[in-house]
Amino acid sequence: MLSLREQRVVELVREYQKGDVQAFDGIYSLCYQPIYYLIYKMVRDKHEAEDLTQEVFLQIFHRIEDLTDPKSFKCWSNRIAYHSTLDYITSVRFTSTKGVPLEEILESELRADAMSAGGMSIEQLEQRHTIMTAADQLSWPLRATLLLKFFSELRERDIAEIMDVPVGTVKSRLAEAKKKMKKLLGNKLFCFSPFSFYTFFLHLEYLQTGGRAALASSAVVGKATAAVILSTGLIGSVALRGIRISAVQYRDPSRYVNEQLLRFQVTSGAPIKKISLFGEEEIPLLRNGKAYEAIVVKNGVYTIEAIDIANHRVKKRIRISNIDSEAPVYLGYQEREAWMHLRFSDEAAQIDWDTLCCEHEEQTVEGVSIDRENGVLRIPQELLPLRVKIQDRAGNQAVYLFRQGEAAVLESEVTEPEEIAGETY
C-alpha cells in the first residue's frame, strides 16, 4: 500500500512522462530528502552525500522517461542511489568512512531546542543518539541493507533487486544487523522497539531539515487535502540554493596570451541539466573536478549559461580582449654596405626580443644588433644563410630562413599555455 507521498510521486511521474516538465520539480522536492539521507547514512559525509544526491537526480532526470511502471519509482530510484553510492565507495573519492561526526550534525542541523519543541524529551534525544551511533558502527553492507529496509521501507525482494543479491542474502544481513544492533544497544532501550524507533527518528531527521510537505500531509485526514498540500510549494519543501555561476577565472588580462583558458564553477540546489559557453558559436566545455574549463581562441564577448532540471537558468557575460594568436610577421629587408636590416612587426603582444635566437650553420649567433623601437634585426651578410626564431610576448613563434636576396617562413608554432593565473570576479 502506497503512502500519500508515494501516491503523489507516482502521479507526478505520470504527468512528467506525458510532457509536463514542471512535474519534475515536485518529484525532486518530495524525493530529495529520503534519497539524500539514505546516501548520507551510507557514506557518512555530508558534502559527498549532497554531491551524490545531485548525481542521482541527474540520472533520474535522464532516465525517467524509460520507466515503464511509475509505481516502481521508489524501488527504481533507490536502486540508482544505492549503485551510485557503491560506485563512490569503491572509487578514489572515498577516503574515509567516518565523515562528519554525528555530534556535529546534531548541533548544526537538529538542534535540541527545535526537537524539544516537537515534544521530544532529553531522554528521547539521548536514545536517538544511541541508536544512530550504533547503526553507524555496522559494516557498509549491513548498514545499507538496514537503511533500505527500515528507512526506505522496502520489501526484501526489492532490496535484493537493488543490491543484486539473492533474497536469502538480504534476510541473513537483516538478521545479522539486528543481532549486532541488539548487542550494541544492550539494555539501553529495552522499553522500545529499536527498529521502529530508529525508523521514526530517521524520518524525523529529514523532515526537520525540509520535508515539510510530507509532515503536513500526515496531519490531514482527507486524501484530497493532502494532495493539495503535496502539490503546493513543492520546491519550498527542499531548501534550494538556487543556480549560480561563480569562481570565474582566466589568464591575466593585463598581458596578451595566445589563447584563453577560461574556468568557472556552477552551483545549484537542483541537478544541472545543461551548461554552455558561446560567442559566435558554442565552445566545448571540459569538466575538471568541480570546475568547468574552455579554451577560447578569439577575442570577443562570451556568455556562460546554466540551466537546472527545474528550468531555472542564469547567464554571465565575459569580454575577452587579450588574445593574440599571430606570430611576429617579417616585413622585408634592406642591404646597407655589408649589413642586412631585417624588419619584423607584431601589433598586439609585441615582439619578445629577449627570446630571439639566430643560427648560422647550426651554430648560435651571438651579438646581433637589435633596434627594438623600430623592430629591426641588424646582421652581417656573411652570416647568411641565417635561421631566425622569433616570438611575441603571447608565446606565438615563427621560424624564418634568410638567404641572400630571399626569406622563407620555415614554420610557426604556438607554445604550450601556462597555468591559469588570472583574476576572479
N, C-alpha and C positions, 0 to 999 in steps of 0.2 A: 504494500500500500504506500503510495507516494504521499509525502507531506505536501502542505500548501506551497511551500517554497519550491519543492521539486516539480510540482504540477505547473507552477508558473514558469519555471525554467523550460519545461517541455513545450509549453505554449510559445515561449519566445523563440525557441529553436525552430519550431514550425514556421513562425512568422518570418524569421530571418531567411529560411530556405525558400520561402515564397517571394522573397525580394525586398522585405522591409529591413534595410540596412541598419536603421536605428535600433532594431531589436537586439543587436549585439551589445549595445550599451547596457541593457537590462541583464543579459546573460553574464556579462563581465561583472556587473555590480553585485549580483546575487551570488556568484560563484567564487569571487576573488578570495574572500576571507577563508572559506573552508579549504581551498586548494593551497593558499599561502601557508596556513598553519599545518596542513598535512606535510608540506615540504619543509617548513621550518623545524618541525619536531623530528624530522629525519636527518637534517643536516646540522641543526642547532647553531646556525649562523644567520643572524637577522638580515644582513645585507645580501649574502648569497641567496637566501630564500627569496628576497624581493626580485633579484635578477632572474632566478629560475622560474618564478611565477610569471614574470613578463614573457619569458621564452615559451612557457607552456601555453599561455593565452594566444601568443602569436601562432603557434602550431594549431591550436583550436580554431583560430580565425581562418587559417588557410585550408583546413581540412573539414570544417563543419558541414559544408555542402555535400560531402560524401557520406555523412552519417545517415544510414538508411532508417534507423529506428530512433526518433527523438527521445523515446522513453529510456533508452540505454545511455543517454548523455552522461549521467552521473558516473557510471562504470567506465565509460569510454574516456571521459576527461581525467578520471583518476588514474587510468592506465597511462595516459600521456604524462601526467605528473610524476607517477612512480618511475617510469623508464627514463624520463629526463633527469630525475634525481639520481637514479642509479648510474647513468652516464656521467653525471657530475662527480659522484663519489669515486668512480674508477678513473677519473681524469686528473691531470696535474693541478687543476684548480682547487681540488680538495686537499688541503694540507693539515686540517685539524678536525677532530670530531667534537671538540669542546664548544666552539662557537662562543656566542655571547652568554655570559653567566645568567642563570635563571634569576638570581637576585637583581641583576641589572634590569631585566625585562619587567620584573615585578615592580621595581621602583619607578621606572620611567613610563611604562605603559599601563600598568594595572595597579594604580596606587590604592593603598589600603582604605583611604577615605572614600574613594569612588565606589569601591566594592562594598564597604560597610553601608554606604547609602542604599545599596540594593538589598540590605537585610542580612549581610554576612557578618558573622562574629569573628573575633580574632582567632578563636579556636578553629573555625572553618578555614580561615586563611592558612593557618599552620598545617591543617590536614591537606589542603590543596597543594601546598608547597611540598609536603612529604611525598604525595603521590606522584607529582611531576618529576621530582628528583629521582624517585625510584625508577620511573619509566625511562628516564634518560640514561640509566645505568645498564639497560638491556643492550644486547648486540643489535646491530643495524637490522638484520632480517627479522628478528623478533619484534623490535620496535615498529618497523614498517607494517608488519602483519597486525600488530595490536592496534595501530592507528587506523588502518583500513577497516578493521572490524568494529572498533568501539568509537572511533571518531567519525569516520566516513559512513559508518553503519552499513557496510556492505556484507553480502552473504558470502559464505565460504567459497562457493563456486565462482562468484565474481572476483574475489580476491585471488583465487587460483588462476583465473584467466589473466588478471592484471599482472601477476608476478611470474607467469609462465611456469607454474609448478603444479603438481597433482593436488587435488583437494585434500588428500591424506596428509600431504606436507603442511598445508595450511592448518589443519586441525592439530597436528603434532606441535607446530610452532605456537599456536594459541595455548595449548596445554602447558608447554614449557614456559611461555611468558607468564601465565597465571601462577605457575608454581614458583617462579623466581620473584614475581611481584609479591606473592604471599610471604616469601622468605625475607624480602627486603623490607616489607611493611611491618611484619611481626604482628603484635597486638596493638599497634598504634591507632588503627582504625577499625577495631573489632566490631563496632556497632554500625558500620556502614558496609555496603557492597562496594568494594574497591573500584570495580569497572564501571558501574553506573555512576559512581561519584566522579571518577576520572573523566567519563564522557561529559557529565554535566559541566565540569569546570573547563574542559577544553572548549565546549560550545560557548560558555560564558566568556572565555578569554577573547575569542574573535568577535563576539557580539559587543563586548566592551570597547573594542577598537574600531568599530564602524558598521557592524551588521545590524543597523537599526531597523531596517525594513523587516527583517526576519523576526526580530524581537517584537515589533509592533504586531506582526501578523499572528503571533502566537497568543496575543492578548485579546483578539477579537473572536466573535462567535461565528458570524456568518461568513461563508466562503467568498461571497461577492465583495464584502467589505475588505477581506484580506487581500483579494485580488487587486482592489483599488490601491491599497497601501503598497503592495509589492510592485505596482506599475507606476507609482508616482515618485518622482525624485530619485530615480534609480541610481544615477551617478552620485547623488548625495549620500548614499549608503556606503560608499567607499571614498576614503579621503584621497581624492586625486590631486596630484601636484600640478597638473597642467602640463602642456608641452612647451619646451623651451630649448633654444639654441644658445649654447654658451661656450666659453673657453676657445673662442676663435683665435687662431694663430697663423701667422705667415712670416716669411723671411723679412728681415729688416727693411722697411720701406725707404730708409734714407740712402740705400745703395741699390745699384742695379743687380739683377740676377738673371740667369739665362732661362729660368723657369721658376714658377712659384709653387712651393709645397704648402697647400692650404690644409689646416687641421681645425676640427671643431667637434663638439660633443652635442648630443641631443638627449634630453631627459624628458620623461613623460610618465604620468600616473597610469596611463594605459599603454599596452603594447604598440609599438610604432609600425605603421603599415608601409610607409614609403618615405625615403629621404632622397632628395635630388639636389643637384647643383647644375645651374645652367647659365649661360651667357647667350651668345648667338646660337649655341647648340648645347645639348646636355653633355656633361662631363662625367666620366665614370668615377665612382667612389670606391674606396677600399676601406675595410674595417680593420682597425689596429687597436685591439683591446676595447676600451670604451669610446675611443675616438674614431672619427671618420677622416679620411685623407683623400686629397685630389691633387693632381698635377695640372697646373694652369700654365699655358704657354703663350697666351696673348694678353695684352693689356685690355682693360675694359671693365664694365660693371657686371658683377655676377650675383646671382640670387641663390641662397640656400633655402630650401623649402622642406618642411617636415609635416607629415600627416599621420595621426594615430588611427587606431581601428574605430574610434568613435567619430572620425572625420573632423576632429579638431586639427587646425593647421596653424603654422607660424612661418614667417618669412624673415630673412635677414639679408640685406644687400651689402656687398663689399666691392669697393673700387680698387682695382689693381692697376698700377701705373709705372711699376719699376722693372718691367721685364724687357730685356734686350737679348734677343736670340741670334743676332747677326754678328759675325766675326769682323775684325777690322778689315777695311777694304783698301786694296792697293790702287792708287790713283794715277801713278805714272812716274817717270824719272827724267832727270836732266844730267847731261855729261858736262862737267866743268874740269878742264885740264885732265888730271889723272884720277878724278873722283867721280863716283856715281852718287846722285842725290835721289833716294827713293822716298816717295811721298805716300803716307797712309792716313786713313781717317776712320774714326768711329764716333758718330754723332751722339749716341746715347750714353753708354757706360764709360766711354773714353778708353784710350789705349793704356794698358799696364806696361809701361816701358821697362819696369824693373824685372819683368819675366822674359824679356826679349832674349832669343837665342839665335845666334848666327853660326853656320857651319860651312867650312870650306874643306873639301876632300875628307869629309867625315871627322874633321877636327874643329873644335870650338874656337871661334874667333873672338879675341878679347879686344877691348879698347875701341870699338866702333863709336863714331860720333853721332849723338842724337840731339836734334832740335825738337824738344818736347812741345814747345809752344806752337810750332808750325807742322808738327807731325812728320818730320823728315829724318830719314836714316842716311848718314853720310859714310860711304865705304870706298876704299881704294879699288880701282878697276882690276887690279892684279888679283883680287880675292874672288873674282868670277871664275867659274860658276859658284853662286852662293845660295845656300839654303837658309831661309829665314822663317823662324817660328815666332808668331806674334799673336797676342791675345788681348782681349779687353778686360776691364775690371769685373765683368759679369762671368768670366771664365770661358767665353767663346774664343776658340783658337783657329787660326788658319796657318797653313804652311805654304810658302812660296819658294820657287826655284828661279833664280835670276841667272841668265846667261848674257853674253854680250849682245845688246840690242833687243832682248826679249825677256819676258817674265811669264811664268806659268804657275797657276794655282795647283799645287800638288794635292792638297787635302785640306779639309776644315773639320773641326770637331768641337764638341761641347764637353766640358769637364763634368765629372760627377757632381751633383748638387750637395751642398753642405747640409749638416743637420740644421733643423729649423731653429732660428734664434730671433724670432720676430716679436712684435708686440701682441698683447692680448687686450681685447676691448669688449 
